[in-house]
Amino acid sequence: MLAAEVKAAGPPENALSVTVPDSPWRRIVEPVNPFLAAVSVSLGEQVHTFDPEIAAYARYAVSSQGKQLRPALIGLSANAVGTLGDDHVTVAVIIEMIHLATLVHDDIMDEARIRRQRPTLAARWGNQISVLLGDCLFAHALKLAAGFPTTAVCQAVASATKTVCSGEILQTNRRHDFTLPRADYFKVIAMKTAELFALSCDLSAWLCGATDVRRAALREFGMKLGTAYQIHDDCLDLFGSEKVAGKSLGTDLASGKLTLPVLIFLERATPGEQTRLKELIETWQPEFHDRTVALLEKHDALAASRAVIQQHLAAARTALNALPDNAGRTALAGLADLLAQQTISLGAVA
């Protein structure tokens, strides 16, 4: 699945420890498994470029690549419009390192203790090391991007990195802002999450020499899928379980981040209910979680959020209509279908 993960058996000797989701995911990514293995090996090799005293931190940060969702998008996008090559592996490593750097920094800001079912970097070595290690990962990704013979890759990666970090700043500035409009919420998640999905699809198509129309279609697919994925993740933080998610939950409200279920509640609730939720968030304690969820459920905030996710997934599937009707396109559509099923399951858990 896009959310839950299980340990893969028998990784290559030089590969990092990679976790892969259960059978529906495996069926979708099976055509690009050799590519994903090559990305894993290459990412592991990057650790050796760091100073020996830093290498242990870098290895810890990149040693659990989770579901390799962004590399999978690169591989499947290439199959949809062309052929995979060595440059796709490099681009996948670059984007994965940027993503991992953002996770390191996110865990610091959210004071998260668990990520992918193990202590976060900050939990093990503290915030100072984690901040600087995240910076190192960003810098190394840009160094790899600068190694291409054209500046186009480095420009695209640098621009996307700026967008992601800007989105995080905007989100931080709007913590505890109970007047946050939905439009601003969607702007933030497009910047901080969907942008790397879109970059993965677009750069993959560019490396294949795809037409502008097909590149634009894949970028739109990535934006819509990434937006849906982040909304799902926001719902998981409220209505899921740490066992399924493999990371600390409840961190959004603990840090004052107002996500879509909360915004929907604030739109529908009475003034008294709004005040009660604000009090819970502003004085947040872990034991407030059940009371908060009960308030949200009273106004069907999860059901409404699920509907929004499905709308974005429908738009993602529509974007694929501009691509050739082949196995790569079918696999990309399968990602949207899988997230749709996860969204339904999340509702059943709540």
KOLDO-589744 format. One line per field, with one value per residue (C-alpha): z, x negated, y; residue in three letters. Coordinates in Angstrom, 1 decimal, decimal comma. Example, Ala and Ser with C-alpha at 12.3 -4.5 7.8 and 13.67 -1.06 7.14 Angstrom:
KOLDO-589744
pz <- 7,8 / 7,1
px <- -12,3 / -13,7
py <- -4,5 / -1,1
res <- Ala / Ser
This chain:
KOLDO-589744
pz <- 0,0 / -0,2 / 3,6 / 5,4 / 4,8 / 5,4 / 5,3 / 1,9 / 1,9 / 0,6 / -0,5 / -2,7 / -0,7 / -1,4 / -1,1 / 1,8 / 3,9 / 1,9 / 3,1 / 0,5 / 0,8 / 0,5 / -2,6 / -4,3 / -4,4 / -5,5 / -8,4 / -9,5 / -9,3 / -10,4 / -13,9 / -12,4 / -9,6 / -11,1 / -11,4 / -7,8 / -6,7 / -8,7 / -6,9 / -3,6 / -4,3 / -5,6 / -2,6 / -0,3 / -2,2 / -1,5 / 2,2 / 1,3 / 0,0 / 3,5 / 6,1 / 8,1 / 11,3 / 9,5 / 7,5 / 10,4 / 10,6 / 6,8 / 6,7 / 9,3 / 7,5 / 4,1 / 5,3 / 5,4 / 2,1 / 2,9 / -0,1 / -2,6 / -3,9 / -5,8 / -7,5 / -8,4 / -10,0 / -12,0 / -13,2 / -14,1 / -15,8 / -18,0 / -18,9 / -19,9 / -22,3 / -23,2 / -21,8 / -18,4 / -18,4 / -16,0 / -15,7 / -14,3 / -11,4 / -10,7 / -10,7 / -8,4 / -6,0 / -6,1 / -5,4 / -2,7 / -0,9 / -1,0 / 0,3 / 3,1 / 4,1 / 4,5 / 6,7 / 9,0 / 9,3 / 9,7 / 12,6 / 14,4 / 14,0 / 14,9 / 17,8 / 16,3 / 18,0 / 15,6 / 11,8 / 9,9 / 13,1 / 14,6 / 16,4 / 14,3 / 13,7 / 16,2 / 18,8 / 18,6 / 18,1 / 18,9 / 16,9 / 16,2 / 14,4 / 12,6 / 11,3 / 9,9 / 8,5 / 6,6 / 5,2 / 4,1 / 2,3 / 0,5 / -0,6 / -1,8 / -3,9 / -5,6 / -6,2 / -8,0 / -10,0 / -11,0 / -12,5 / -15,5 / -18,7 / -18,9 / -16,2 / -16,7 / -14,1 / -11,5 / -12,1 / -11,8 / -8,7 / -7,0 / -7,9 / -6,5 / -3,3 / -2,8 / -3,3 / -0,8 / 1,9 / 1,2 / 1,7 / 5,1 / 6,1 / 5,1 / 7,1 / 10,1 / 9,9 / 9,9 / 12,9 / 15,4 / 12,7 / 13,1 / 10,2 / 7,7 / 4,4 / 2,6 / -0,4 / 1,8 / 3,1 / -0,5 / -1,5 / 1,3 / 0,6 / -3,1 / -2,3 / 0,4 / -0,8 / -4,3 / -5,8 / -5,5 / -6,9 / -9,9 / -10,3 / -10,3 / -13,1 / -15,1 / -15,0 / -15,8 / -18,9 / -19,9 / -19,7 / -22,1 / -24,6 / -24,1 / -25,7 / -23,8 / -23,7 / -22,2 / -19,7 / -18,6 / -18,2 / -16,0 / -14,0 / -13,4 / -12,5 / -9,9 / -8,4 / -8,0 / -6,7 / -4,3 / -3,0 / -2,4 / -0,7 / 1,7 / 2,6 / 3,3 / 5,5 / 7,4 / 8,0 / 9,1 / 11,7 / 13,3 / 12,5 / 12,0 / 14,2 / 14,8 / 14,1 / 10,6 / 9,8 / 11,3 / 12,6 / 15,4 / 15,1 / 16,5 / 15,7 / 13,5 / 16,3 / 18,9 / 16,7 / 15,9 / 12,2 / 11,0 / 8,4 / 6,2 / 8,7 / 11,2 / 8,7 / 7,6 / 11,3 / 11,8 / 8,8 / 10,1 / 13,9 / 16,2 / 17,8 / 21,1 / 19,4 / 17,6 / 20,9 / 22,5 / 19,7 / 19,8 / 23,6 / 23,0 / 20,3 / 22,1 / 25,3 / 23,5 / 25,5 / 24,1 / 26,1 / 24,2 / 21,1 / 21,6 / 22,5 / 19,4 / 17,1 / 18,6 / 17,8 / 14,3 / 13,8 / 14,9 / 11,8 / 9,4 / 8,9 / 7,8 / 5,3 / 3,8 / 3,6 / 2,0 / -0,7 / -1,4 / -1,7 / -4,3 / -6,3 / -6,6 / -7,5 / -10,2 / -11,6 / -11,5 / -13,6 / -16,1 / -16,6 / -17,8 / -20,8 / -22,7 / -22,5 / -24,7 / -23,6 / -22,3 / -19,2 / -17,7 / -17,9 / -16,4 / -13,5 / -12,8 / -12,7 / -10,3 / -7,8 / -7,8 / -7,4 / -4,5 / -2,6 / -3,2 / -1,5 / 1,4 / 1,9 / 2,2 / 4,6 / 6,7 / 7,1 / 8,3 / 10,9 / 12,3
px <- 0,0 / -1,0 / -0,8 / -1,6 / -4,9 / -6,6 / -10,2 / -11,5 / -13,5 / -17,1 / -18,2 / -21,3 / -24,6 / -25,3 / -21,7 / -20,1 / -17,5 / -14,3 / -10,8 / -8,1 / -4,3 / -2,1 / -1,0 / 1,2 / -1,8 / -4,2 / -2,0 / -2,0 / -5,7 / -6,8 / -7,8 / -10,3 / -11,7 / -15,1 / -15,1 / -14,1 / -16,8 / -19,4 / -18,1 / -18,5 / -22,1 / -23,0 / -21,5 / -23,4 / -26,6 / -26,1 / -26,8 / -30,5 / -30,7 / -30,2 / -33,0 / -33,5 / -32,3 / -29,0 / -28,5 / -26,7 / -24,1 / -23,7 / -23,3 / -20,6 / -18,8 / -18,7 / -18,8 / -15,0 / -13,6 / -10,1 / -7,9 / -10,2 / -7,1 / -8,9 / -11,4 / -8,4 / -6,7 / -9,9 / -10,1 / -6,4 / -6,3 / -9,3 / -7,5 / -4,4 / -6,3 / -9,6 / -12,4 / -14,3 / -18,0 / -20,9 / -20,0 / -16,6 / -18,4 / -20,4 / -17,3 / -15,5 / -18,4 / -18,4 / -14,7 / -14,8 / -17,6 / -15,6 / -12,5 / -14,5 / -16,0 / -12,5 / -11,5 / -14,6 / -13,6 / -9,8 / -10,5 / -12,4 / -9,7 / -6,9 / -9,0 / -8,2 / -9,8 / -9,0 / -9,5 / -9,1 / -8,8 / -12,1 / -13,4 / -13,8 / -17,2 / -16,4 / -15,3 / -18,6 / -21,1 / -19,2 / -18,0 / -21,3 / -22,8 / -19,5 / -19,2 / -22,7 / -22,4 / -19,2 / -21,2 / -23,9 / -21,4 / -19,9 / -23,3 / -24,4 / -21,3 / -22,0 / -25,6 / -24,4 / -22,0 / -24,8 / -26,6 / -24,3 / -25,7 / -22,8 / -21,7 / -18,0 / -18,1 / -19,8 / -17,5 / -14,4 / -15,6 / -16,7 / -13,4 / -11,4 / -13,5 / -12,8 / -9,1 / -9,1 / -10,9 / -8,8 / -5,7 / -7,0 / -7,6 / -4,1 / -2,7 / -4,8 / -3,6 / 0,1 / -0,1 / 2,8 / 4,5 / 8,1 / 9,1 / 7,0 / 8,9 / 9,0 / 7,3 / 4,3 / 4,2 / 4,2 / 1,5 / -0,8 / -0,4 / -0,9 / -4,2 / -5,5 / -4,4 / -2,8 / -5,7 / -8,2 / -5,6 / -5,2 / -8,9 / -9,4 / -6,9 / -8,0 / -11,8 / -11,3 / -9,3 / -11,9 / -14,7 / -12,7 / -12,3 / -8,6 / -6,5 / -5,4 / -1,8 / -2,8 / -5,2 / -2,4 / 0,0 / -2,4 / -3,2 / 0,5 / 0,9 / -1,9 / -0,4 / 3,1 / 1,8 / -0,6 / 2,2 / 4,5 / 1,6 / 1,0 / 4,6 / 4,7 / 1,6 / 3,3 / 6,3 / 4,1 / 2,5 / 5,9 / 7,8 / 5,1 / 2,9 / -0,9 / -1,1 / 0,3 / -1,4 / -4,8 / -5,4 / -4,3 / -0,7 / 1,1 / -1,9 / 0,2 / 2,5 / -0,4 / -2,2 / 0,8 / 1,1 / 4,7 / 5,4 / 8,4 / 10,5 / 10,1 / 10,9 / 14,0 / 15,1 / 14,5 / 16,7 / 19,6 / 19,4 / 21,3 / 19,4 / 19,3 / 17,9 / 15,3 / 14,2 / 13,9 / 11,7 / 9,5 / 9,1 / 8,0 / 5,5 / 4,0 / 3,5 / 2,8 / 2,0 / 2,0 / 5,0 / 7,1 / 6,9 / 10,1 / 12,1 / 10,9 / 11,7 / 15,2 / 15,8 / 14,6 / 16,7 / 19,8 / 19,6 / 18,4 / 15,0 / 13,3 / 16,1 / 15,9 / 12,1 / 12,3 / 14,5 / 11,9 / 9,2 / 11,3 / 11,9 / 8,1 / 7,6 / 10,2 / 8,4 / 5,1 / 6,7 / 8,1 / 4,6 / 3,4 / 5,7 / 3,1 / 0,6 / 0,3 / 2,6 / -0,1 / -1,3 / -3,1 / 0,1 / 2,1 / -0,4 / -0,2 / 3,6 / 3,2 / 1,4 / 4,5 / 6,8 / 4,6 / 4,7 / 8,5 / 8,8 / 6,6 / 8,8 / 11,9 / 10,1 / 9,1 / 12,7 / 13,5 / 10,8 / 12,0
py <- 0,0 / 3,6 / 3,9 / 0,6 / -1,1 / -4,5 / -5,5 / -6,7 / -9,8 / -10,2 / -6,7 / -6,5 / -6,4 / -2,7 / -1,7 / 0,1 / -1,6 / -1,0 / -1,6 / -2,3 / -2,4 / -5,4 / -7,2 / -4,6 / -2,2 / -4,9 / -5,8 / -2,1 / -1,6 / -5,0 / -3,7 / -1,3 / -3,4 / -3,6 / 0,2 / 0,6 / -1,8 / 0,3 / 3,4 / 1,7 / 0,7 / 4,2 / 5,9 / 3,7 / 4,6 / 8,3 / 7,7 / 7,1 / 10,7 / 12,1 / 12,7 / 9,5 / 11,2 / 12,1 / 8,9 / 7,2 / 9,9 / 10,0 / 6,2 / 6,3 / 9,0 / 7,2 / 3,6 / 3,2 / 4,4 / 3,3 / 2,6 / 4,4 / 6,2 / 9,0 / 6,7 / 4,5 / 7,5 / 8,2 / 4,6 / 4,2 / 7,7 / 6,7 / 3,5 / 5,5 / 7,7 / 6,2 / 4,0 / 4,0 / 4,9 / 5,5 / 9,2 / 8,2 / 6,4 / 9,6 / 11,8 / 9,3 / 9,5 / 13,3 / 13,5 / 10,9 / 12,7 / 15,9 / 14,1 / 12,5 / 15,8 / 17,3 / 14,4 / 15,0 / 18,6 / 17,8 / 15,5 / 18,2 / 20,8 / 18,3 / 16,8 / 13,4 / 10,4 / 7,6 / 7,5 / 4,2 / 2,3 / 3,4 / 6,5 / 9,6 / 11,1 / 13,9 / 11,4 / 9,6 / 12,4 / 15,6 / 18,6 / 20,3 / 17,2 / 16,6 / 20,2 / 20,1 / 16,6 / 17,6 / 20,6 / 18,2 / 16,0 / 19,0 / 20,2 / 16,7 / 16,4 / 19,7 / 18,6 / 15,5 / 17,6 / 19,9 / 16,9 / 16,7 / 18,2 / 20,5 / 23,0 / 22,1 / 19,3 / 21,4 / 24,3 / 22,1 / 20,5 / 23,7 / 25,3 / 22,4 / 22,4 / 26,1 / 25,5 / 22,6 / 24,6 / 27,7 / 25,6 / 24,4 / 28,1 / 29,1 / 26,2 / 27,1 / 30,7 / 29,6 / 27,3 / 27,9 / 30,1 / 29,2 / 31,5 / 29,5 / 29,2 / 25,9 / 27,6 / 28,4 / 24,8 / 23,4 / 25,9 / 24,7 / 21,0 / 21,5 / 23,2 / 21,0 / 17,6 / 17,5 / 19,5 / 16,5 / 14,1 / 16,5 / 16,9 / 13,1 / 12,6 / 15,7 / 15,1 / 11,4 / 12,4 / 15,1 / 12,5 / 10,4 / 13,2 / 13,4 / 16,1 / 19,2 / 17,9 / 14,6 / 16,3 / 18,6 / 15,7 / 13,8 / 16,9 / 17,4 / 13,8 / 14,1 / 17,3 / 15,7 / 12,4 / 14,3 / 16,5 / 13,5 / 11,7 / 14,5 / 14,9 / 11,2 / 11,5 / 14,4 / 12,2 / 9,3 / 11,6 / 12,0 / 8,9 / 6,3 / 4,2 / 4,3 / 0,6 / 1,0 / 4,3 / 3,4 / 6,9 / 9,2 / 10,4 / 13,4 / 15,6 / 18,0 / 19,1 / 19,0 / 21,6 / 23,6 / 22,5 / 22,8 / 20,2 / 19,6 / 17,6 / 20,4 / 23,1 / 21,2 / 21,0 / 24,7 / 25,4 / 23,3 / 23,6 / 25,9 / 28,7 / 26,8 / 23,7 / 25,8 / 27,3 / 23,9 / 22,6 / 25,7 / 25,2 / 21,6 / 22,5 / 25,5 / 23,5 / 20,2 / 17,0 / 13,5 / 12,5 / 15,1 / 13,0 / 11,0 / 14,1 / 15,9 / 13,0 / 12,8 / 16,4 / 16,0 / 12,9 / 14,8 / 16,8 / 14,1 / 15,7 / 12,5 / 11,6 / 15,0 / 14,8 / 11,4 / 12,9 / 15,6 / 13,0 / 11,1 / 14,3 / 14,8 / 11,2 / 11,5 / 14,5 / 12,6 / 9,8 / 12,3 / 13,8 / 10,4 / 10,5 / 12,5 / 9,6 / 6,5 / 3,6 / 1,3 / -0,6 / 2,4 / 4,5 / 1,7 / 1,3 / 5,1 / 4,8 / 1,9 / 4,2 / 6,4 / 3,4 / 2,1 / 5,3 / 5,5 / 2,1 / 3,2 / 6,2 / 4,0 / 1,8 / 4,7 / 5,6 / 2,1 / 2,4 / 5,7
res <- Met / Leu / Ala / Ala / Glu / Val / Lys / Ala / Ala / Gly / Pro / Pro / Glu / Asn / Ala / Leu / Ser / Val / Thr / Val / Pro / Asp / Ser / Pro / Trp / Arg / Arg / Ile / Val / Glu / Pro / Val / Asn / Pro / Phe / Leu / Ala / Ala / Val / Ser / Val / Ser / Leu / Gly / Glu / Gln / Val / His / Thr / Phe / Asp / Pro / Glu / Ile / Ala / Ala / Tyr / Ala / Arg / Tyr / Ala / Val / Ser / Ser / Gln / Gly / Lys / Gln / Leu / Arg / Pro / Ala / Leu / Ile / Gly / Leu / Ser / Ala / Asn / Ala / Val / Gly / Thr / Leu / Gly / Asp / Asp / His / Val / Thr / Val / Ala / Val / Ile / Ile / Glu / Met / Ile / His / Leu / Ala / Thr / Leu / Val / His / Asp / Asp / Ile / Met / Asp / Glu / Ala / Arg / Ile / Arg / Arg / Gln / Arg / Pro / Thr / Leu / Ala / Ala / Arg / Trp / Gly / Asn / Gln / Ile / Ser / Val / Leu / Leu / Gly / Asp / Cys / Leu / Phe / Ala / His / Ala / Leu / Lys / Leu / Ala / Ala / Gly / Phe / Pro / Thr / Thr / Ala / Val / Cys / Gln / Ala / Val / Ala / Ser / Ala / Thr / Lys / Thr / Val / Cys / Ser / Gly / Glu / Ile / Leu / Gln / Thr / Asn / Arg / Arg / His / Asp / Phe / Thr / Leu / Pro / Arg / Ala / Asp / Tyr / Phe / Lys / Val / Ile / Ala / Met / Lys / Thr / Ala / Glu / Leu / Phe / Ala / Leu / Ser / Cys / Asp / Leu / Ser / Ala / Trp / Leu / Cys / Gly / Ala / Thr / Asp / Val / Arg / Arg / Ala / Ala / Leu / Arg / Glu / Phe / Gly / Met / Lys / Leu / Gly / Thr / Ala / Tyr / Gln / Ile / His / Asp / Asp / Cys / Leu / Asp / Leu / Phe / Gly / Ser / Glu / Lys / Val / Ala / Gly / Lys / Ser / Leu / Gly / Thr / Asp / Leu / Ala / Ser / Gly / Lys / Leu / Thr / Leu / Pro / Val / Leu / Ile / Phe / Leu / Glu / Arg / Ala / Thr / Pro / Gly / Glu / Gln / Thr / Arg / Leu / Lys / Glu / Leu / Ile / Glu / Thr / Trp / Gln / Pro / Glu / Phe / His / Asp / Arg / Thr / Val / Ala / Leu / Leu / Glu / Lys / His / Asp / Ala / Leu / Ala / Ala / Ser / Arg / Ala / Val / Ile / Gln / Gln / His / Leu / Ala / Ala / Ala / Arg / Thr / Ala / Leu / Asn / Ala / Leu / Pro / Asp / Asn / Ala / Gly / Arg / Thr / Ala / Leu / Ala / Gly / Leu / Ala / Asp / Leu / Leu / Ala / Gln / Gln / Thr / Ile / Ser / Leu / Gly / Ala / Val / Ala
